[in-house]
Amino acid sequence: MANFNTHFTVASGASAVVSATLLSMEVVTPEQAVIAFGIGTLGGLLPDVDSSHSTSIKVGFNVLSLLVTIMLIFVKSSTYSLVEMFVVASLMFVGIRYAFLEFFRKISKHRGMFHSIPVALIWGILVAILSQWFFGLNSLVSWVYGFMVTWGYLVHLTLDEIYSVDLGNRRIKKSSGTALKLGMFKNKQQKIQTALVYVAIPLLFMVAPSTDLLQTALFSQDAWLTFKDILIPYDGRWFFH
Amino acid sequence: MRQIIAIVGVSFLLVGCVQVPAPKPQAQPTLGTTIGIGSVQGSSRESSEYGTPPRRYATAIRNYFTTKLKRGAEARYKFSSPKRAFKRKGLAYGGELAWKGWLVETSVSVPTRAGRYLTPRPYMVLFSGEQVVEDILGNSHKLVTKVDK
């Protein structure tokens, strides 16, 4: 299993490549590309939030508590006084960062369904839904952010699988196959968990933004031609534009 | 198991709570609407709530996108006729009514840096009178409701 620093470095590198490509393809603006990079990097740390004492869980909950607190301040800034806002925001921050974190540590188990491909998809869909419903972003940007979370998440799972092969001793560790998996099927409880996750995907899609723009921007003939245009200089003039 | 139920449950709570209520009807004049001049017809009263539709929307949209989009000056446009619509703020900003007026569905095709024209992208352009107030990429958005289909 890769450590926090490795996950952080690889996820940020992979996110930088994708967000720079999206920027070059003019799918996102420079500001959106920076946010996409940050979201992709966070996505790369997300699978380990189910590990009680990992750095990921601390980083994840710091970000979550700050995000929710800032959102609360946005919503209440026009009606609350500064003192009211300070009290409510402090309570919200402490509640999430400490109380909810403790609760989450108690109910979570490392390397369960959190380390699976369908949960990576669920996180992506959830981010797309929140981006549109909560922040009013358009469908394309919402899905780009969702895509970046899933991308970072899958990079994390792939890295864990790579680290489960001990190249020096030429053996496969016990952890092999526990990260990049489609579900858990060993016993009835695991099958129910897997089924619940798979049922959640189409249900979440029902309230998610339309995927038409994402398909056209990233997974179409047009997108492929645009990618070819930006991959190498389209007019053959290297470094002289 | 509890962990998965918690995740799925929280997801559904988040998603299930999202509901777009219809905009509150604006206060109607209570004086002089039915005396002497006759009653205000439903459709014209609704139209007045949304203001008058923009007449020079094509020019306004062209001018708007010329500066907004990369290579906007070379873009190709198609326009629908204006429709009444309203938009709510994102739930993070309170979710109340943010805009109410006329929306023009537009498709814009811009050339790439290599000069090839891309598949036209749909935009919803929101107007306040003759002024463009906002553009939204896509032909649907969860916070935008089109009154006229």
Interface residues (C-beta under 8 A of the other chain):
Chain A: E26 D50 M71 F74 V75 S78 I107 S108 K109 G112 M113 F114 V119 I122 L126 I129 L130 Q132 W133 F134 F135 G136 L137 N138 S139 L140 V141 Q189 I192 Q193 L196 V197 A200 L203 L204 V207 P209 S210 D212 L213 T216 S220 D222 L225 T226 D229 I230 Y234 D235
Chain B: M1 R2 Q3 I4 I5 A6 I7 V8 S11 F12 L14 V15 V18 K70 K89 G90 L91 A92 Y93 G94 T112 R113 A114 R116 L118 T119 R121 P122 I136 L137 G138 S140 H141 K142 L143
